[in-house]
């Protein structure tokens, strides 16, 4: 089958952002996911003359290629955890902060993904679940995503991975059992357009910008978690969380501005801290919001993460609050 580059782009472009989500779930890195989508499309272009549309849709065919591209990449890449999946919780919010020199899980900006993917599969994008997926062996991870996220049959997964349906079902059982230990449930996910839950984050932001630790901690669940890759220290409980935030204000000052965004289908903010006469980008913060309050905040300071959200580390904003981000 002879096809022009324009026709190839027309037939594959609708799935590009969906493929980014797929590769992100596999790798836990936005930049690696985008690179692997490029590799997927390159392989697809080279093989397009052999594509049989009677055997599989373009979408299925592309996901098969992407899955195997990711599995090849994972042979030479370390798993990307969050601190809570790497070390025990810290008990002293005043203890020295220790930086872990490992590749950490990154958040994915919702703006990079297909809106329908964010809404329809938000549970599978949730930061805590993607972190848990990174603890699975690569092939189990692929089986779980293909079966439970893409809703493929065991036979389709077996064909993609070059194995048997029985092996797929066995791998799926092991993957589900391992994920069951982290108790990640889709009904805990906060949608970015959920006004009630976004309102909780807005109240948190207002308290943070006032440096009102008491008001901030009242918005947390009793067992709220705060973690901050690449820092290994992480904390559990309203008191420890609040004490650490007080420490941040003591170290970095109390003049902050935050702009709302969203990541992993969850409410998030870009935090800016006052530095002289300007505000400079500091962190991306992603929130788990439950009916009881904020249950987890993951704070990312790596320049690569800030860049994924369109922020250049070290650049200055005016003293007025940064423009709000959709």
KOLSEPA-130500 format. One record per residue (C-alpha): x, y, z. Coordinates in steps of 0.001 Angstrom, whole numbers, plus 500000, padded with zeros to 6 digits. Layout:
N
XYZ;...
//
This chain:
326
500000500000500000;501456503313498866;500649506252501103;501762509867501172;503159511530504275;500082513760504335;497759510752504346;499848509066507043;499661512182509215;495912512469508624;495334508882509755;497683508882512747;497477512422514149;494133511827515948;495886509283518167;499086511185518980;497991512597522337;496362509302523297;499712507619522583;501453510157524832;499150509079527673;499865505408526933;503641505851526895;503457508057529990;501686505315531946;504417502905530881;507416505187531549;506274507731534152;508067510529532286;506507513166530041;509671513777528020;510396510094527517;506768509501526547;506922512205523867;510194510792522530;508736507283522364;505634508503520556;507962509976517934;509726506598517700;506341504862517421;505244507070514541;508579506622512784;508238502844512987;504631503062511855;505609505180508845;508285502690507839;505828499786508162;502712501447506801;502911499654503481;502494496398505435;499619497592507617;496504495437507212;493428497424508215;491322494265508148;493341492822511062;493432495910513277;492325499529513361;494968502234513039;494481502992516740;495083499390517798;498029499034515428;499694502186516792;499188501096520406;500784497737519597;503842499464518185;503969501932521101;503731499142523679;506698497321522222;508666500553521820;508087501219525537;509067497687526559;512313498018524606;513035501377526267;512322499979529738;515105497409529381;517630500206529904;515670502522532206;515200502461535956;511740502541537501;510425505988538410;509008505985541952;507686508673544237;509451509022547609;506567507205549316;507331504145547200;511057504363547819;511716505061551507;509795505105554795;507971508265555875;509983510872557770;509016511452561374;510701514828561961;509684517774559739;512739519644561016;515236516976559900;517715517833557132;516312517318553647;518011514585551651;517974514538547863;517609511166546168;519658510777543001;517207508560541119;514884509236538172;511584510258539741;508037509926538491;506866513087536737;503357514553536438;501831514940532995;500103518259532160;496514517683531093;497144520185528295;499374517617526560;496646514981526507;493427514490524628;490613515922526817;488513512832526181;491363510663527480;491619512720530660;487897512408531356;487323508821530267;490471507323531790;491251509739534616;491604506949537174;494390505331535160;496229508663534947;496050509436538639;499526510144539983;499322507591542802;498221504849540404;500894505645537813;503437505555540651;502144502134541696;502347500915538093;506038501776538032;506633499121540708;505341496381538401;507614494434536048;507458496020532611;505445493253530927;502945493124533800;502604496889533481;501889496545529777;499347493769530359;497533495800533016;497332498899530820;496250497039527696;493621494980529519;492260497423532118;492801500809530441;492424500030526730;490020497156527400;491755494754525033;491001491052525092;493560488572526401;494014487340522827;494781490857521530;497310491447524306;498897488053523702;499351488854520003;500949492200520864;503364490734523409;504115487490521597;502740485268524342;499605483248525150;496219484368526501;496802482168529541;500077483981530282;498307487319529844;495574486363532309;498146485153534819;500153488368534488;497006490448534883;496067488660538109;499519489279539567;499475492936538522;496026493554540002;496991491840543248;500065494006543593;498170497208542851;495438496204545288;497896496764548105;498028500507547379;494213500842547475;493937503265544562;490277503729543701;488837505717540813;486131507269543006;488849509158544895;489969511016541770;489287514757541570;488384515965538107;489860519363537172;486400520670536249;484811519536539522;483981522889541086;483572521639544637;486951519945544684;488688522769542866;487212525076545489;489049523101548188;492320523657546329;491461527342545893;491004527660549666;494318525864550173;495999528318547791;494468531298549578;495707529987552931;499169529325551508;499401532814550020;498430534247553434;501001531948555087;498139530743557288;499308527280558312;496346526684560627;493808527383557865;495801525314555410;495978522247557632;492228522359558313;491751521508554642;493777518283554964;492639514789555835;493981513310559079;496342511048557116;497337513566554426;500641512878552665;503173515478551523;506050514407549280;508522516427547241;510710514566544743;513707514730544436;513709515180548233;513478511815549969;511784513225553077;508011512791553003;505390513183555705;502107511654556819;499472513390558915;498071516873559303;500509517900562033;503686516835560235;502439518366556992;501713521689558702;505038521761560525;506896521266557269;504956524042555522;505844526335558420;509466525373557829;509126526299554143;507842529745555105;510763530169557509;513249529204554786;511747530863551691;509597533649553096;505844534085553177;505242535927549898;503954533389547360;501650533385544347;500012530341542779;498399529831539382;495952526954538835;496591524226536295;495860520493536097;497905517323535805;497079513624535674;493395514542535662;493860516217539067;493883519821540326;497374521320540396;499087524686540808;502245526409539695;503861528017542740;505940531203542514;507979532641545388;508998536279545900;512655536950545125;513457540631545566;511079542605543362;509841539641541297;508319536208541655;510227533208540326;508866529733539488;509319527346542366;507269524143542027;504409522274540404;502040520909543075;499497518163542330;496612517407544712;494513514364545552;491184515728546798;488696513453548542;485355514115550168;487225514582553452;489740517098552149;493180517088550527;494646513627550998;497961514005549186;500110516765547774;503044515948545536;505423518849544968;507803518801541991;510738521193541672;512772519616538873;513414522036535960;512259519379533475;508870519207535183;508469522981535245;509386523103531553;506662520559530731;504164523052532201;505552525874530080;507591527470532863;511293528272532560;513094527904535911;514809531093537018;512636533394534941;510925536239536730;507279537264536820;505978540669537755;505145541381541389;501475541060540453;500212537469540579;501101535415537474;498424535044534829;495946532280535571;496556529089533638;493743527043532131;
//
